[in-house]
């Protein structure tokens, strides 16, 4: 793919560096993700968009966040076509959502007694996960954890605070993103 830079010269297109999410009028749990000239329907958190995100509030945080990494289930999907750094999801991968834990809002290895969010799920919601840098530098307890872009449920039912797309739409989006891509949620 080729495009033009700010001086009008033809250059190789390295992908989208910014995508945007906005709420849908009249439905706080639905929205749209705009990526270049493509617009995708998304499911949002059960509390809609939130400027003051808190752990467990069900809100999708407003702000501008870097897309850090793409996680995928290699047993269910081929290696994704994406410029984002990749990491396979393993059976013992989890995400710490306990604000009192020193690993809060970080990936963890699960133990049998762990209360962390399991990334290896029986449903297909987390077969592809884009990790956002929400509440990472610094990590502030109770400000929200595990904010991802992932597959939507049937009927676009609300998430716990993530952004969810149809399977084909998320796969199409991933191939268009630059390595250094940001998401603006408003």
C-alpha positions in Angstrom: 0.0 0.0 0.0 1.2 3.5 -0.8 0.1 6.9 0.2 1.4 10.5 0.3 3.3 12.1 3.2 2.8 15.7 4.4 5.0 17.0 1.6 3.1 15.2 -1.1 5.7 12.6 -1.9 4.6 9.0 -2.5 5.7 6.7 0.4 5.1 3.1 1.5 2.1 3.1 3.9 3.2 1.6 7.2 -0.4 1.3 8.6 -2.7 3.4 10.7 -1.2 5.2 13.6 -4.6 6.3 15.1 -8.0 4.7 15.4 -11.0 6.3 17.2 -13.9 5.0 19.2 -17.0 7.0 19.8 -20.4 6.1 21.4 -23.5 5.5 19.4 -26.3 8.0 19.9 -29.1 6.6 22.1 -27.2 3.4 23.1 -24.4 3.8 25.6 -23.2 0.2 25.3 -22.6 0.5 21.5 -20.3 2.6 19.4 -18.2 2.9 16.3 -14.5 2.4 15.7 -13.1 4.5 12.9 -9.9 3.2 11.2 -9.0 5.3 8.2 -12.0 5.2 5.9 -13.5 2.1 7.6 -16.1 2.3 10.3 -16.8 -0.8 12.4 -19.6 -1.4 14.9 -18.4 -2.1 18.5 -19.8 -3.2 21.8 -18.7 -1.1 24.8 -18.8 -1.5 28.6 -22.1 -2.1 30.3 -21.8 1.5 31.8 -20.8 3.1 28.5 -17.9 5.5 28.1 -16.3 6.7 31.4 -13.9 9.6 31.9 -13.2 8.5 35.5 -12.7 4.8 35.1 -12.8 2.7 38.3 -12.2 -1.0 38.8 -15.4 -3.0 38.3 -17.6 0.0 37.1 -18.3 -1.6 33.7 -17.2 1.5 31.9 -15.0 1.8 28.8 -12.3 4.4 29.7 -12.1 7.6 27.7 -8.7 8.8 26.7 -5.8 8.1 24.3 -4.0 4.8 24.7 -1.2 3.0 22.9 -1.9 -0.4 21.5 0.8 -2.5 23.2 0.5 -6.0 22.1 -1.7 -8.6 20.3 -2.4 -11.8 22.1 -3.8 -14.8 20.2 -4.9 -18.4 20.6 -2.6 -20.3 18.3 -4.7 -23.5 18.7 -7.7 -21.7 17.2 -6.3 -19.2 14.8 -3.3 -18.9 12.4 -0.7 -16.3 13.3 -2.4 -13.0 12.8 -1.3 -10.5 10.1 -0.4 -7.5 12.2 2.5 -5.1 12.8 1.8 -5.2 16.6 4.0 -7.2 18.8 2.6 -10.8 19.1 2.2 -13.1 22.1 0.5 -16.5 22.1 -2.1 -17.1 24.8 -1.2 -20.1 26.9 -3.4 -22.1 29.3 -1.8 -20.5 32.4 -2.0 -16.9 31.2 -4.2 -14.5 33.2 -4.6 -10.9 34.0 -4.5 -9.5 37.5 -7.5 -7.4 38.4 -7.0 -7.2 42.1 -6.1 -3.6 43.0 -4.4 -4.8 46.2 -2.0 -7.1 44.3 1.5 -5.8 43.3 0.8 -7.3 39.8 -2.4 -5.3 39.4 -3.3 -4.7 35.7 -0.5 -6.9 34.4 -0.3 -10.3 32.8 0.3 -13.1 35.3 0.8 -16.9 35.3 -2.2 -18.6 36.9 -2.1 -20.9 39.9 -5.0 -23.2 40.7 -6.3 -20.8 43.4 -5.8 -17.7 41.3 -8.7 -15.2 41.0 -7.1 -13.5 37.9 -9.0 -13.1 34.7 -8.3 -16.1 32.5 -7.1 -15.3 29.0 -7.5 -18.9 27.9 -11.3 -19.1 27.7 -13.8 -21.7 26.5 -15.8 -19.1 24.6 -14.0 -17.3 21.7 -14.1 -13.8 23.1 -10.3 -13.8 23.8 -9.1 -15.7 20.8 -7.5 -12.3 19.8 -6.9 -9.6 22.3 -5.3 -6.2 21.7 -3.8 -5.0 25.0 -4.2 -1.2 25.6 -1.9 0.8 27.9 -4.8 2.1 30.0 -3.6 2.6 33.6 -0.1 1.3 33.0 2.3 4.2 33.6 1.9 4.5 36.5 -0.5 1.7 37.6 -3.0 3.2 40.0 -5.0 0.8 42.2 -8.7 0.9 41.5 -8.4 2.9 38.2 -9.2 -0.1 36.0 -7.5 -3.1 34.6 -7.7 -5.6 31.6 -9.0 -3.1 29.1 -8.7 -4.9 25.7 -10.1 -5.0 22.2 -11.5 -8.4 21.6 -14.2 -10.4 19.8 -17.8 -9.4 20.4 -20.5 -11.7 21.8 -23.5 -12.5 19.6 -25.8 -9.5 19.4 -23.1 -7.1 20.6 -24.0 -7.4 24.3 -22.0 -5.1 26.6 -18.5 -5.9 27.8 -17.0 -5.4 31.3 -15.2 -2.3 30.0 -13.5 -3.5 26.8 -14.1 -2.7 23.2 -15.5 -5.7 21.2 -15.8 -6.1 17.4 -17.1 -8.8 15.1 -14.5 -11.5 14.4 -14.0 -10.6 10.8 -13.9 -6.9 11.6 -11.2 -7.3 14.2 -9.1 -9.4 11.9 -9.4 -6.9 9.1 -8.5 -4.0 11.5 -5.4 -5.8 12.8 -3.9 -6.0 9.3 -4.2 -2.2 8.9 -2.5 -1.1 12.1 1.0 0.4 12.4 3.4 -1.0 15.0 3.0 2.3 16.9 -0.7 2.7 16.8 -2.9 4.6 19.3 -6.6 4.5 20.1 -8.6 7.5 21.1 -11.8 6.8 23.0 -14.3 9.6 23.3 
